[in-house]
Amino acid sequence: MLAFIRFGLSFELLRNLVFISVSECIAFIDGEKMIVPDVVTFPTIVLGALMALYPGGFSIVSGLIGAALGALIMLFFRLMGKALFKREALGDGDIVIMAMIGIFTGPMGVFISILFGSLIGSIIGIFLVIKNKTEILPFGPFLITGAFIYIYLFQFTKHLTIG
């Protein structure tokens, strides 16, 4: 319903419903099994790129830059985490999730997704560590939550401003 309110009956609605539906599935799978299935993410990245070719909608250039930027930032975090902690800090799935988010949201969506995903993940992670519930959390659901925040709050408020 939020997607329809945000995009109306349009191609952008279809594009975002694809992203939202697939992202929700990935978030639940990653949250439960701590895996991100390539059989879902890679075709979604390709579909996102193809949908960005539709005239008058989201820019393919912005999508490709977003996908590359998202993947590279997460790869950097993965390598730094491994160097600092001497163990895997991020999985390959997190890199692919950010490429998928980037192809659908562009560079600004990547930054907002990482920012809010990290903030929410840190708060929940600290709480769970204090409660001795877990030391390992899947990052994917938090990145996806950050992407939803970007789509629904940042993109929506952009259209409410005057001038």
C-alpha positions in Angstrom: 0.0 0.0 0.0 2.8 2.4 0.8 4.4 1.7 -2.5 1.2 2.6 -4.3 0.8 5.8 -2.3 4.4 6.7 -3.0 4.5 5.8 -6.8 0.9 5.7 -7.9 0.0 3.4 -10.8 3.2 3.6 -12.7 6.2 1.7 -14.0 8.1 3.0 -10.9 5.5 1.2 -8.8 6.2 -2.1 -10.6 10.0 -1.5 -10.4 9.8 -0.9 -6.6 7.4 -3.7 -6.0 9.9 -6.1 -7.6 12.7 -4.6 -5.4 10.6 -4.7 -2.2 9.3 -8.2 -2.7 12.7 -9.7 -3.4 14.3 -7.7 -0.6 11.8 -9.0 1.9 12.5 -12.6 0.9 16.2 -12.0 1.1 15.9 -10.3 4.5 14.0 -13.3 6.0 16.3 -15.9 4.5 19.4 -14.1 5.6 17.9 -13.4 9.1 17.0 -17.1 9.6 19.8 -19.0 7.7 22.5 -16.4 7.4 22.8 -16.9 3.7 21.9 -14.7 0.7 20.9 -16.9 -2.3 22.7 -15.9 -5.4 19.9 -17.5 -7.4 17.7 -14.6 -6.2 20.0 -11.7 -6.0 21.9 -11.9 -9.3 18.7 -12.2 -11.5 17.2 -9.3 -9.5 20.3 -7.1 -10.2 19.9 -7.9 -14.0 16.2 -7.2 -13.8 16.8 -3.9 -12.0 19.3 -2.9 -14.8 16.8 -3.8 -17.5 14.0 -2.0 -15.8 16.2 1.1 -15.5 16.4 1.2 -19.3 12.7 2.1 -19.4 12.5 5.7 -20.6 11.4 8.4 -18.2 12.1 6.4 -15.1 15.2 5.7 -13.0 18.5 6.2 -14.8 20.5 3.2 -15.8 23.7 5.2 -15.2 22.7 6.0 -11.7 21.7 2.4 -11.1 25.0 1.1 -12.4 27.0 3.6 -10.4 24.9 2.7 -7.3 25.5 -1.0 -7.8 29.3 -0.7 -8.3 29.5 1.8 -5.4 27.5 -0.4 -3.0 29.5 -3.5 -3.9 32.8 -1.7 -3.6 32.0 -0.1 -0.2 30.9 -3.4 1.2 34.0 -5.2 -0.2 36.2 -2.5 1.4 34.3 -3.1 4.8 34.7 -6.8 4.4 38.5 -6.6 3.8 39.0 -4.1 6.6 36.9 -6.2 9.0 39.0 -9.3 8.1 42.2 -7.4 8.6 41.1 -5.9 12.0 39.3 -8.8 13.5 41.2 -11.7 11.8 37.9 -13.3 10.9 35.0 -12.7 8.5 33.1 -9.6 9.4 30.8 -9.5 6.4 29.7 -12.2 4.0 29.7 -12.2 0.2 25.9 -11.9 0.4 26.2 -8.4 2.0 28.2 -7.3 -1.0 25.6 -8.6 -3.4 22.8 -7.1 -1.4 24.3 -3.7 -1.7 24.8 -4.1 -5.4 21.1 -5.0 -5.7 20.1 -2.0 -3.5 22.4 0.2 -5.6 20.9 -0.8 -9.0 17.4 0.1 -7.7 18.2 3.2 -5.6 21.4 4.7 -7.1 24.4 6.2 -5.1 22.4 8.2 -2.6 20.3 5.1 -1.8 23.5 3.2 -1.2 24.8 5.7 1.3 21.5 6.1 3.2 21.0 2.2 3.3 24.5 1.7 4.7 24.1 4.6 7.2 20.7 3.5 8.6 21.4 -0.2 8.2 24.6 0.3 10.3 22.8 2.4 12.9 19.9 0.0 13.4 22.1 -3.0 13.2 24.5 -1.5 15.8 21.7 -0.7 18.3 20.1 -4.1 18.0 23.5 -5.8 18.0 24.6 -4.0 21.2 21.3 -4.9 22.9 21.7 -8.6 21.9 25.3 -8.8 23.0 24.4 -7.3 26.4 21.6 -9.8 26.7 24.0 -12.6 25.7 21.7 -13.7 22.9 24.2 -13.7 20.1 27.6 -12.4 18.8 26.8 -12.8 15.1 24.0 -11.0 13.3 23.2 -11.1 9.6 23.7 -7.6 8.2 21.4 -8.0 5.1 18.1 -7.4 6.9 19.5 -4.1 8.3 20.8 -3.0 4.9 17.4 -3.7 3.4 15.7 -1.8 6.2 18.0 1.1 5.3 17.0 0.9 1.7 13.3 1.0 2.7 14.0 4.0 4.8 15.5 5.7 1.8 12.7 4.7 -0.6 9.9 5.7 1.7 11.2 8.6 3.8 14.0 10.3 1.9 12.5 9.9 -1.6 9.0 10.7 -0.3 10.0 13.9 1.5 11.9 15.0 -1.5 8.5 15.3 -3.3 6.9 17.2 -0.5 9.4 20.1 -0.6 8.5 23.3 -2.4 10.8 24.9 -4.9 
